[in-house]
Amino acid sequence: MITEELIRLTERHSAHNYHPLPVVLATGEGAWVTDVEGKRYLDCLAGYSSLNFGHRHPAIIAAARDQLDRLTLTSRAFHHDRFAEFVTALAGLCGKDMVLPMNTGAEAVETAIKVARKWGYEVKGVAKDQANIIVMENNFHGRTTTIVGFSSDPDAYGGFGPFTPGFRVVKYGSADAIREAIDENTVAVLLEPIQGEAGVYVPPDGYLTAVREICSANRVLFIADEIQSGLGRTGRTFACDHEGVVPDLYLLGKALGGGVIPVSAVAADAEVLGVLKPGQHGSTFGGNPVACAVAIAVIGLLKTGEYQARARELGAFLHERLRELAETRTRHGRPAITAVRGRGLWAGIDIDPELGTGRRICEALMRRGVLAKDTHGSTIRLAPPLVVSKDDLAWAIEQLDHVLQEL
Ligand SMILES: *Cc1c(COP(=O)(O)O)cnc(C)c1O
């Protein structure tokens, strides 16, 4: 069988830093993918929200194709003719003066850390090398050494020290914890408006508003990592929009690349991003013509509001159905689901660990044609592309129901 052979070669010749489900995908369109044996699956992970617009969205592919035929890379040593349009469009979407394009999410986070520190020294007046940044327990911001150094997940940081100093970890969801940790050397609070990798944890109502107030009152930058929560997933352009909160820096990635190439960015006002002068930060591939063309198409799709509306409507349906499932007793006499969290078309579902692991459930879902991913043992994440049809979504939830009944 071709699947087994490809997996065997993968295991022999690629590092084992992932444990993929045993499926080998070959093609994709919209919310659906097909494996090398011709079996179809509904993609309920969507590349951790990199595929918010589905696989090969026609407008995004057309933009990429067109750009491939014209100019693909210049480096930032020269201007290219798609750059101005991209930065203007993204700054407009974010309501900020400026953007700084990078490639991966982790690079956007690293960029924000550097910018916040430099802003602290040059604008706020923090003493040399004394800046601290407040971060959250159970955060996920990427895989660089600096970033994993303030992770609370032993898998993420174990064995990779020594780490970059200057971070204070506090409890997520507690404004008081931030108030207690802040001092005159604090330059930023960095958080995910919804913690995705942790298991789709939505903070208490009013938390983001309180963080905004605390940051403003203490002259501290509010950095919102919207790499996974942003660009339509939660039913609004940004997860911060649900509280009408505007952070000082937006960090974007994942869906910004339209499911085609890595595109990330930091968006902020000139007082903040203006601290960077030529030579002080950069990226060979950041803001390349193909990245710009793809991101311009993505921003165009978001401007219609259609995808945010789909995420709201389909998300309401998803959460209503999941609540019903969470009340349904299985043959063990109790519900298999112990908690459901999330917002928009994004859900974290905790399964009673006595009934089965998240991995086992995802494997069973796979056999039924639904691709999803477990996290932290017994949580399953659902985040289908925003283009998924209501019927397909209903069908996927039915498959979950069957799998839970069979536990
Ligand atoms: C995925 C993710 C990142 C890291 O993005 P990469 O492109 O994998 O480097 C950072 N922050 C959040 C919230 C993410 O979900």
The ligand as an SDF file (V2000), in Angstrom:
LIG
                    3D

 15 15  0  0  0  0  0  0  0  0999 V2000
    0.9960   29.0340   15.2530 C   0  0  0  0  0  0  0  0  0  0  0  0
    1.1710   30.1210   16.2230 C   0  0  0  0  0  0  0  0  0  0  0  0
    2.4000   30.8180   16.3260 C   0  0  0  0  0  0  0  0  0  0  0  0
    3.6380   30.4000   15.5640 C   0  0  0  0  0  0  0  0  0  0  0  0
    3.4700   30.4510   14.1860 O   0  0  0  0  0  0  0  0  0  0  0  0
    4.5250   29.6700   13.2460 P   0  0  0  0  0  0  0  0  0  0  0  0
    4.1540   30.1370   11.8680 O   0  0  0  0  0  0  0  0  0  0  0  0
    4.2900   28.2100   13.4430 O   0  0  0  0  0  0  0  0  0  0  0  0
    5.8800   30.1040   13.6560 O   0  0  0  0  0  0  0  0  0  0  0  0
    2.4600   31.8700   17.2020 C   0  0  0  0  0  0  0  0  0  0  0  0
    1.4050   32.2420   17.9450 N   0  0  0  0  0  0  0  0  0  0  0  0
    0.2160   31.5970   17.8770 C   0  0  0  0  0  0  0  0  0  0  0  0
   -0.9270   32.0570   18.7190 C   0  0  0  0  0  0  0  0  0  0  0  0
    0.0670   30.5070   17.0250 C   0  0  0  0  0  0  0  0  0  0  0  0
   -1.0810   29.8470   16.9920 O   0  0  0  0  0  0  0  0  0  0  0  0
  1  2  1  0
  2  3  1  0
  2 14  2  0
  3  4  1  0
  3 10  2  0
  4  5  1  0
  5  6  1  0
  6  7  2  0
  6  8  1  0
  6  9  1  0
 10 11  1  0
 11 12  2  0
 12 13  1  0
 12 14  1  0
 14 15  1  0
M  END
$$$$
